[in-house]
Amino acid sequence: MEDLAKKYADVADFAYIYIKEAHADDEWQVEKNKVGNVVFNQPQTFEERLILAKAFQEAMGTETTILVDDISNTANAAYAAWPERIYVLGSDGKILFKGKMGPFYFDPDEIVPVLEKHGLKGQRPS
C-alpha cells in the first residue's frame, strides 16, 4: 500500500483505518505474532487503540495517514473491514471499489484501474 500511496499521491488521498486487533493475545493469538513479538491484548479504550495504531505506524514505517476506529468499532462494522480490506471512495462518499477480505484475498494492485479511471485527488467526501 505504501508504494501505491506514493505512486498515486497526485491522484488520490490514502489513509489506513486502524481497527480492532485481528489476533489479540486475549482472544485469538497466532504463532507468527508470538515469534515476531507482535503480541497485544484487545484494546478496551480508545486511548489504548491509539497506542497500538502508533506502534503499527512505527513498526511498518508507514508515512500514510492512519485514522483510528472508535472503540465501538463503527468503521469496522460499516465497511466489514476485519481483518483487512481496501475501499476506494469517490468525492461524493460513495464506494467506487470494495476489495476482497484479507489476508488471503487482499490485493492492493486491484485499486490501480479505479485510481487511473477516477483521478480522485483532493476530492474528499464531506
C-alpha positions in Angstrom: 0.0 0.0 0.0 2.8 2.4 0.7 4.2 2.0 -2.8 0.7 2.7 -4.3 0.2 5.7 -2.0 3.5 7.2 -3.2 2.9 6.4 -6.8 -0.7 7.7 -6.9 -0.3 10.6 -4.5 -1.2 13.0 -7.2 -4.4 11.0 -8.0 -5.8 10.1 -4.6 -5.6 10.7 -0.8 -4.7 7.5 1.0 -5.4 6.5 4.7 -5.3 3.4 6.8 -8.1 2.9 9.3 -6.7 1.1 12.3 -9.5 -1.2 13.6 -9.6 -3.8 16.3 -6.8 -6.3 16.7 -7.2 -9.4 14.4 -5.1 -11.6 16.6 -5.3 -10.1 20.1 -3.4 -12.2 22.8 -6.5 -12.3 25.0 -8.7 -13.6 22.1 -7.1 -15.5 19.3 -3.3 -15.3 19.0 -1.3 -16.8 16.2 2.2 -18.3 16.4 3.6 -15.9 13.8 2.8 -12.9 16.0 4.5 -14.5 19.0 7.6 -15.2 17.0 7.6 -11.6 15.8 6.9 -10.2 19.2 3.6 -8.6 18.0 1.5 -9.6 21.0 -1.1 -7.2 22.2 -4.4 -7.6 24.1 -7.6 -6.2 22.5 -7.8 -2.5 23.5 -10.5 -1.7 25.9 -10.3 2.1 25.5 -9.8 4.4 22.5 -6.5 5.6 24.1 -5.2 2.0 24.1 -6.2 1.7 20.5 -4.3 4.9 19.7 -1.2 3.5 21.3 -1.4 0.3 19.1 -2.0 2.4 16.0 1.2 4.3 16.8 3.0 1.1 17.3 1.8 -0.2 13.9 2.9 3.0 12.2 6.4 2.8 13.8 6.8 -1.0 13.1 5.6 -0.7 9.5 7.4 2.6 8.8 4.3 4.0 7.1 4.1 7.6 6.1 0.4 7.2 5.1 -2.2 8.8 7.3 -3.6 6.5 10.0 -7.1 7.1 11.2 -8.3 5.1 14.2 -11.7 3.5 14.6 -13.6 4.2 17.7 -13.7 1.6 20.5 -17.3 0.7 19.4 -15.8 -0.4 16.0 -18.1 1.9 13.9 -15.8 1.9 10.8 -15.2 -1.8 11.0 -18.9 -2.5 11.2 -19.8 -0.1 8.4 -17.1 -1.4 6.0 -16.7 -5.1 7.0 -13.1 -4.3 7.4 -11.8 -7.1 9.7 -9.1 -8.2 9.4 -8.2 -6.1 6.4 -9.9 -4.7 3.3 -9.4 -1.9 0.7 -12.0 0.6 -0.2 -11.9 3.5 -2.7 -14.4 6.3 -2.1 -15.5 8.9 -4.6 -15.8 12.6 -4.0 -19.5 12.0 -3.1 -18.5 9.4 -0.4 -19.9 6.6 -2.5 -17.9 3.3 -2.7 -16.2 3.0 -6.1 -14.3 -0.1 -5.2 -14.6 -2.7 -2.4 -11.6 -5.1 -2.2 -11.8 -8.7 -1.1 -11.3 -9.6 2.5 -7.7 -10.2 3.6 -5.5 -11.6 4.3 -5.9 -14.3 1.6 -7.7 -12.2 -0.9 -6.2 -8.8 -0.1 -4.6 -7.4 -3.3 -3.7 -3.7 -3.3 -3.0 -3.7 -7.0 -6.7 -4.2 -7.7 -7.3 -0.5 -7.0 -4.9 0.7 -9.8 -7.6 0.7 -12.5 -10.0 2.5 -10.2 -7.4 5.2 -9.4 -6.5 5.6 -13.0 -10.1 5.9 -14.1 -11.4 8.3 -11.5 -8.4 10.6 -10.6 -9.6 11.2 -7.0 -7.0 13.7 -5.6 -8.4 16.2 -3.2 -12.0 15.1 -3.6 -12.8 14.0 -0.1 -16.4 13.3 0.9 -17.9 15.8 3.3 
